[in-house]
Amino acid sequence: PTDPAPVYVAKVDGVPYESLDAAIAAAEDGAIIQLLSSCSAGPQGINKSITIQGPANTTDIVVDFSNCNGINITGCTLTFKDCTVQMTGIQSGYTIQVSNGGLTLDHALVSMKSPVYSNPDNNFPQGIYGINQSIINILNGSELTIEGYSSNAISWDNNTDDYGINIIDSKFVSNGNRSGFTGTHHIKIENSTVDVINSSGNGSNGSFFTIINSKVTFNNNGSHGLSAAILEIDHSIVTTSGNGANGIHTNNDLFIKNGSVVTVENNACSISSKWTIPGAIHVQDQSGTSSIDSTSTVTIRNNKGSGLLLKSGTFTIENGATVSITNNEAQKLEYGGGINNRGTLVLSPTVSLYNNHAAIAGDDIYNGESASVKFSPVGSNWVLDDCNHTITGWFYDGYQPQDGSDPVTTRWNGETSGNGACVPGRDAYYQEYTVSESEMVTGILALKAAHGYVDNTSTPIIPPTTDPTPEPTPDPTPDPDPDPSEPTEEIPDEDVPQGELPEETEDPGTQPENPEETVIDEEEPPMADAPETGDNLALWVTAASLSGLGLIALVVTGRKRKEQEK
């Protein structure tokens, strides 16, 4: 009988091969391996730059690397072009490891799914693991999806900060991994869609992000959503919702510009550690230039931490910016439901800041002992959710300084002619604060957007409540995932008093063998160019005791009032 004709799956320099493994072995450095049909391949140790390419402008040919021991790229670049790559059940510590080299997807569809282990508690596989200045490029309509890894989708070896990830004209999805981006990468996202969702830990933790003309979502992650060293959002739509800790957390600068639309909502802000202070948007400016420009829209609402927490440095919201900070609650800090400021903060007259809450002081604004803030009179259409009365001004709320005596720590409570005090169970108190739009105010300030005495013997006329945030302009990129529900699991933590706080040098130590057990302490390593400082309970209490009787009185009286209201 005649032997069957050979079936060739790839060719190199015109020479056909019956297996992709054979073609890779025969290829020289710089070679293009032309795919002829769909095929499978075994584990690969790549030490020469090659391109595995299907027919131009299609992704019909499928290369299956499933159930092998992964791909190890060393000192070279592996490129997948015009093809589909499947990598499921890779039985090793990584699916792709890149050491001092690069991985490029050029119009390629790549799917990576974690293996199922008989003893998953002892296995922490990585999706893509970078060693020694690795570069990952996702280009020209490529799609990379990484799902279900008990460790990270894309991670590093913590050797240097010269790691790069470029997502250009493409799509990246991290779903159900421990984290989406772990380590200090320089990440550029341009004309692309990125979804980091359902992580057990942070969505990211400390990379330098530049986001240009893209749609980016960090939703329903167990800890922080989008955690960065420096974050620049340029003409993009960014959403962080339903995360267990802060929605956006930067250890350095934040820039939102050129018509960007940023929404930070329904985040639990539940972590408080020496690296993390709970706030929906946390900024630790180091350049003095962090800002939201006049063309951008930012909505911060329904978070369980301070809406905007400026840990240090300067943050400016430019005149004309559409910024709304509403219905946030400083559950852990108990100071500054809308804004908790420890640096220099400039708010434009176009900021809507009301209906936030804090247990001890400053429902809407809490300014620290050496912090400075500039802000404007209240808006004409703001309505107070405590009582549905029109907001008429800024009122002291939990801290009113007194010449030569202790501050008054009584909380605001408006009064009406027809119904008495607005908030039942405590005395009326409404001492108005006079705002100077040209003045930078320094020192402890606790304020609430509220009202004084209201004559409501007849039915008051209440202006309609409106959401000051316009709908974002429709974007040509795909619709984001539906808003996930807010996580129900709380991460226990200590209560933290407020005031001017001493800084503590971070020492995150080494990565634990089981990162699931110590998510909080591992999530925020210090950045090479942005050393993080700490917030430790013992130091906080010491700071409070050294800052004077006024601050002690504020904390003690506030907590006593809080206990009486329970």
N, C-alpha and C positions, 0 to 999 in steps of 0.2 A: 504493500500500500504506500501511497505517496504521503510524505510528511506534510502536516498542515503548514500553510504559509505563515511566516512570523507576523506577529502583530506589533507594530512599532507605536510607542506612545510619545516619544520625544526624539529630537535630533539636535546635534551640535555640529556646527560648521558643515552641514550637509550630510553628516553621518547619522543614520537612524539607530535607535536603541529600543530594546523591548521593555525596559524598565526605566523609571525616572532615577532610581538609585544608580544604575549604570551610567546614565547620561551625566549625573552630577559628578561621579567619580572620574569620568573622562574629560570633563570641561576644564579648560585652563582659566587662569585668573582673567577676569573681564569678559568671559564668554556669555553668550545668550543661548539658553536652552529653550528651543522652540517646542512647545507642547503640541502634539498631534491628536491626542484624545485624552479623555478622563482617565485617571490612574491613581494608584496609591503609592505610598513611599514609606520607608522605615525611618528609624532615627538617623539624624544627620549631624555630623560635626563639620561645619563649614569654616574653612580657613582661607578661602579665596573668594573674591568678589564675583558673583554670578547673578544673572537675571533669569528667572523662570517665567516664560511669557507665552500666553495663548494668542489666538488670532486677534488682530488689531481691533480695538473698540468693542470687544465683546467680553463677557465673563462666563461663557457657556461651558468651557472646559473646567472640570472639577479635579483638584488634587487633594487626596485624602491622606492626612498624616495621623489619623486617629489611632489610639491604642498602641502607640510606640513610646519611646523614651524622649521625645521632644527634639528640638533643634537647638544646637549650640553654635553661635556665630562668634568667631574669635578673630579680631584684627582685620576685618573685612566687612563688606556690605552685601547682604542678601536682599534681592528685589523680587517681589511678586508683581507681575504686570498682566493686565487683561485676562484674569482668570479668577476662579473661586477656590478658596483654600478652606478645608475643614480640619479642625483639630479638636477632637473630643476624646476625653478619657486618657490623656497623656500621663503615664505612670512614672512621674519623676517630680523633683522639687520645683520644676518650672516647665512651662510649655515651650517658650522660646527664651533663651538666654543670650544676651548680647554683651560681649566683653570687648571694650575698646574698639567697637565697630558700629555697624548700623543695620537697621531693618527698614526697608522702604516698601510701602504699598502704593503702587501706581495704577490707578483704575483697577483695583482688586477688591474682592469681597472676601473677608476673612472672619471666620467664626471660631471662637475658642470656648469650650465648655469644660469645666473641671471634671475630673474622674470621680467616681463614687468609690469610696474606700470602705473596707469592712470595719476598720477602726479609725473613723475620721478624726477623733480627738488627738491622734498622734501624727497627723499629716496636715501640712500647711502649704499646699502648692501655690506657686505664683503663676500669674498669667504670663507677663513679660517681665523679665528681671534684667536690669541693666547693671553692668560692672565697668568701672573705669571709663567714664566719658562716653557712654553710648548715646546714639542718636536714633530716634524713631520718627519716620516720615510717613504721614497718611495723606495721600495726594490725589488730585485729579479724579474726583468722584469715587474714591475708595470708601469702603465701610468696614470698620473693625468693631466687632461685638465680642465682649468678654463677659462670661456669665458663671456665677456659682462657685467662685474660688473662696475657700475658707481663709486664704491670705489675700493678697492684693492683685488688682487687675494689672497695673503697671507700677513697678517698684524699683528701688535702687539698692546699692550696697553701702551707701553712706560714706563713700570714699572721698569724693569731691563734689562741687556743685556745678560741674560742667556737663550736665546731662540735658539733652534737648528733645522736645516732642513738638513736631510741627503738624498741625491738622489744617490742611488747606483745601478748600473746595470739596470737603468730604464729610463723613459722619463717624462719630465714635460713641459707643454705648458701653457703659459699665453697669451691670445689673446684678445685684445680689452677691457682690464680692465683699471682702472685709473692707476694702477701700478702692476708690477709683484710681487716684494718683497719690502715691506715697513717696515722700522724699522731696529733695530740692531740685526739681527740674525747671528748665526754662521752657515754658509752654506757650506756643503761639497758635491761636485758633482764629482762622480767617475764612470768611465766606463759608462757614461750616455749621453743623449741628452737633452739639455734645450733650449727652444725657448721662449723668452719674446718679443712679437711683438705687435705693434699697440696700445700701451698704450697711454692714453690721457696725462699723466704726465710722470714721470720717469719710466724707466724699473725697476730700483731698486734705493734705496737711503740710503746706509750707512751700509750694512751688511759686515761681514767678510767672504770673499769668498776663498775657496780652491777648485780649479778645476784641476782634475787629469784625464788624458787619456780620455777626453770627448770632445764633440762638442757642443759649446755654442754660441747662437745667440741672440743679443739684437738689433733688427732692427725696424726702423720706429716708434719709441716712441716719444711722443710729446715734452718731455724735455730731460734729460740725458738718455743715453743708459744704460751702466753698471756703476752704481755709487756705490762705496764701501768705507769702512773704510780701510781695508787691502785687497789687491787682489793678490792671488798667482795662476799663470797659469803654470801648470806642464804637459808637454807632451800632450798638448791639442790644438784644433783648436777653436779660439774665433773670432767672427766677430761682429762688431758694425757698422751699416750702416744706413744712412737715418734718424738719430735721430735729434730732434729739437735743442738740446743743445750739450753738450760734448759727445763724443763717449764712452770714458772710463774716469771716474772721481774718483780719490781716495783722501780721506782726510787723508791718512796715506801712507803706503808703497805699492810699486808695485814690484812684482817679476815675470819675464817671463823666463822660463827655460826648459831644457831637450827636445829640439826639438820642442817647441811650435810654432804654426803659428798663428799670430794675425794680423787681418786686420781691420783698422779703416778708413772708407772712407765715403764721401758724408754726413757728419754731419754738421748741420747748425750752431752749437756753438753760439746760439742766445741769451742765457741768460747771463746777467752780473748783479750780485747782491752782497750783502755783504758776501754771502757764495760761490759764483761761479765766477770764472774768465774763460772766454771762451777759450778753447783749445781742440783740438781733443782728445789728451791724457793729462789729468791734474793730476799731482802728487804733493802731499804735504808730502814728506818723513819725517818720524820722527825717524827712526832708524839709518839713515846714510848708509843703505845697499841696498836701492832699485836698481834694475838692470835688464838688459836684458842679458842673458848669451850667451856664444859664439856659442851655438848650435841652437839658435832660430831665427825665421824670423818674422819681424814686418814691416808692410806696412802702412804708414799714408799718405793718398792722397785725394785730392779734397775736403777738409774740409773748412768751412768758418770761421775758427778760427786758431790760431797758431797750427802748427802740434803737437809739444810737448811743454807743459807749465809746467816748474818746479817751483812751488810756493815757496818751501822752502826745506831745507835738501840737500841730496846728491843723485844723480842718475848716474849710470855708465852703459854704453853700452860696453860690453866686446869685445875685439878683436876677430874677427871671426863671430860675429853676423851679419846677413843679415838684415840691417835696411834701409828702403827707406822712405824719408820724402820729398814729391814732390807735387807741385800744390795745396798748401794750401794758404789761404788768411786770414790775421788777420783783418777781417772786422770791428770788434768793437774796439779791442785794438789799431790797426793801427801801431803796432810795432811788429817785429818778426813774419813774416809769417810762417817760418819753425820752428824756436825755439824761445821761449820767456823764458829766464832763470833768476830766482831770487834766485837761490841756488848755489850749486856746481855741475857742469855737466861735465862728461867725455864722449866724443864721440870717438869711435874706428875709425881706418882708413877705416873700411869697411862700414861706414855709407854713404849713398847717400843722399845728402842734396842740392837741387837746384830747381829752377823754382817755388819758393814760392813768395808770394807778401804781402807787407804791405804798407799802404798809406803814412806813415810819415818816418819811418826809419827801416832798417834791414830787407830787403826782406827775407833773409834766417836765419840770426842769429841776435837776439837782446839780449845783456847781460846787466843786470841791474847794478846800481851804485856800490853795494857791492857784486854782484854775481861774480862767477868764472867759467870759461869754458876752457876746453882743447879739441882741435880738430886738424884735419890733413889737408894737402893740398887737393885740389879738385881731383876728379877722372879723368881718362884719356879719358873717353867716354861720358862726360856730354856735353849736347848741350843746349844753352840758348833759351827759348821759346820767349823772347822779339824780337829776331832777327835771330834765327837759326844759330848763330855762335858758334864755339867751345868754351867751358868754359876753361879758362886758369889759373884762380887763384881766390883768395878772394880780394874783393875790398870794400873800405869804401862806405857806403850807408846811408846817412842821418845824420851821426855823425862821424866827424874826429877830434880828439882832437888836439889842438894847444898849444905850450908852451907859456904861458903868455898872451894868448888871448882867445877869445871865440871860441868854436869849429866850424868847417865848417859843415853846415847842408845840403849841396848840395847832391842831390841823384846821384847815379851812372848813367852814360850814356856813353857807348862805342862809338868809332868813327871809321869810315871806309874811306879808300881812295876813294872808288868809290861812296859811297852813303851818306857820311856825318855821322851825329849822328845816333845811332841805335834807340833811342827812339825819335820820332818827337816831336817838340814843346819845347825842352829845350836844354841847352848847353851841350856839351860833358864834361864829368868829370869822370876820371878813375884813381883814386889813389889806387895803390895796397897795400894790407896789407900782411906783411911777417909772415908766420905761423911758429911757433916752436912747433913741435909735443911733445916735452918734457916739455913745459912750460904751467903752469896754468895761464890764463889771468884773472885779476880782474879789474872790473870797466866797465863803459859804453863802449860798443862795438857794432856797427851796421854794418853788412857786407852782401855782396851779392856775390854768386858764379857767376862770370861773366868773362869779358875779357877787354883788353885795346884797343890799336890801331890795326885795322885789315886792311891789304893790300888786298883789294878785287877788284882790277882793272880787274883781271880775275875771273872767277867763282870759289869761294872757294870750297874746298872739305870738305863736312860735314860728319862726321862719322854717321852711322845709329843710330837712337834713339832706345834704348832698355829699356825694363822694367827690372831693376836689381833684381826684386823680383822673385824668382823661384816659380813655381806652387807648392802648398802643396802636400805632399804625399797623395794619395787617402786613405780615412778612411772607415773602415767597417761599421760605423754608417750611418743612413739614410742621404740623401742629404739635405742640409739646404734649407729653403724657398728661392725663387727667390729674388734677391735684390729689395727692394721696391723703389719707387721713393722718391726723396728728398722732405720733407714737404715744402709746399708753404707758410704756415702761419708764419709770423715773430712775435716774441715777442719783443715789443718795449723796448728800454733800453737807458741808458745814455752813452755818449762817455766818455772814460776814458783815461787820460794822463798816461804816464809811468814814471818810476823812482823807487827809493827805497821807499817802501810804509810802513807806520806804520800799525800795526795790531790792530784789534778791536775785543773784545770778542763777540762771538755770543750769541744771545738770541732769539731762534726761537719762543718762546712763545708756546701757546697751539694750538692744531689742530683746524682749523676752522670748523664750522658746515658744510659749503659747501666748500670742498677742491678744487673744480674746479675753484673757484673765485680767489684763491691765490696760484696757483700752484708754482710760483717761490719761494715765501718766505717759503713755507712749505716743499719744496722738500729736503733740506739739513740740517736736524737737527744735532747738535753736537754729536759726538760719546763719549761714556763713557770713553774710553781709548784714544781717539784721539780728544781732544777739537779743534774745527774748529775756525779759526780766520777770520776776516771780511775784506771786501774791499768796503769801503763806499766812495761815490763820494766826499763828503765834505772833508774827511780825505785825499783822493788822491790829491785833489787840494792843500790842506794845505801842504802835503808832497812835492809837486812839488815846492811850493813857498819857502819852507825852504831849499831846496836842492841846491840852488845857481842859479846865473844868467845863467850858462851854460845850465842847464836843461830847464829853462824858455825859453831861446833862441831857444832851440831845438824844443819845442812844438809849440811856436808862429811861428817860421820860417817855420816849417814843414806844419802847417795848412795854412799859407799864400800861400805856394807853391801849396798845394793841391787845394785851391780855384782858383788859377790862371790857373791850368790845366783843370778845369771843363769846 
